[in-house]
Structures are given as C-alpha cells and as structure tokens.
Amino acid sequence: MKKIIPVVLSVSLLGAITPVIDQNHKVEAATTVNSSRFNDTNLYLYSSADKYRVKNGVLQVIYNKKFITPSQKLIKNSTLLNIASSLLDKKQYLYIDYRNGTKTKPQTLTFNSATSSTAAQYGVKPISYQFYLDKTKKTELAKNVKVSLTLDYFWYDVKTDTYYSKTYENQLKNSLLALYGSTTGKQIFNYLIDIHKKYRKNIPDDDKSIKLKRKIKNVQINILVDSLNMYVDFS
C-alpha cells in the first residue's frame, strides 16, 4: 500500500496556501514570519548582526565570507526565523552562529540568548539552541537528534534580584511554540519548565546527574539534568 504523508495547510508570506509536512518527517511549525524586527539599524547592539541577515524574509548566514541560505532539509527557514525572532530582545543579546557540515557532521545553527555579547559567546547562556539542518546527530542522550537545547539554571532577573526570570521563561515558551506549533510546543514547554523550576532550586550534585525521557505527540525528548545545566535533545 502506498504510504500517505499527512499534511496541514498554512498561509505563506504571500498569502498563498502551502503544505507543511507533518512533524514525523520534518520539523516545521512556524508559517507567519515577522522579519521586520531584523531591519533595526541598531540590531548589532543586541545581536550578532555581523554573522547573519534577513533578506526578503529569509534567514541567511555567513559562510566563507559570503551570505548563504542554510539547508532546510530538516528545519524550515521560516521556522528558524520565527525562533530567532522569539529570542530577540533589545535588553538581552542574541548570538547566532553557523557551522558548515561535513560528510559525518551536520550543518549546525546556534542561537544563544544571554545578557550580553560576551555571555552569549563565552559565559552563562540561559537559553542555547543548536539546530541540525541537513542531517540528524547522535548525542550522548539519543540518536537522530534534530535539535539540542541547553538551559542554564541561573535565570537571573535584575529587577527582582532573583534567579527567576520571566524574560527567559517567555523566550523558552515562544521559541518552542515557533518550533513545534501551539499545541505540541505548549505541552513541551510545560514539561520542560516544570523540570527546570524543580532543579534550579535543587541543583544535583556533581556525581548525581538525572536522565529523563518522554514522548509528546511525535517528538521524542531526552533530558540530562546535571550540576551545570539542563540538556535537552529532540528527535
């Protein structure tokens, strides 16, 4: 019997109806892209604007001193752009970086959200995504990983002088909604934020890391909670 791939319909930037392949086959949820946020002339102050650009609604990255459009084999470009938009905040810093793949390693796009450029590259990164664009990756937690997410415990909030930042919580929620859609994304967010809240107050000892896993809809989630971060792989 011929295999049928389920599709849903979405509205593209031009208003035309386009098919979006079910998540069993490709990670793509976002369909409406707000690219105007990336036209700010001061973008370089709160994002690594020298490493990427948004042209005609398409996210492009620097490779060999030229702008290229990264592979969309596993993750749609509009989805990546919406995730980037969800992490963009003038009071924070969004670091975007591209690494080209090889025969054995995938093309990788990194999004780090932090308090400054230095922190986003070298220091504490409250939220850090790695997207594997042309092929899946085998990690310590799982095979066929499409997206890796690292959550630092110290979500410091200057206003309240606490380690509970609504900014990062909202960024995590909105980025997951952009990645997996409103229904699945919200379920994944609720699952992850409950774990994060639990362990940010009770960080495991160095020798007592914890592994968790759950499948939500068609997304397999593998988690490692250790003394430094909470690591999440999505397959």
Secondary structure, DSSP 4 states (H G I P E B T S, - for coil): ------EEEEE-TTS-EEEEE-TTT-B-------GGGGG-TTGGGTB-TTSEEEETTEEEEEETTEEEPPP-SSB-HHHHHHHHHHH--TTSEEEEEEE---SSS--EEEEEEESSHHHHHHS--SEEEEEE-SS-B--SS-SSB-EEEEEES---BTTTTBS--HHHHHHHHHHHHHHH-HHHHHHHHHHHHHHHHHHHSSPPPTT--EEEEEEETTEEEEEEE-SSEEEEEE-
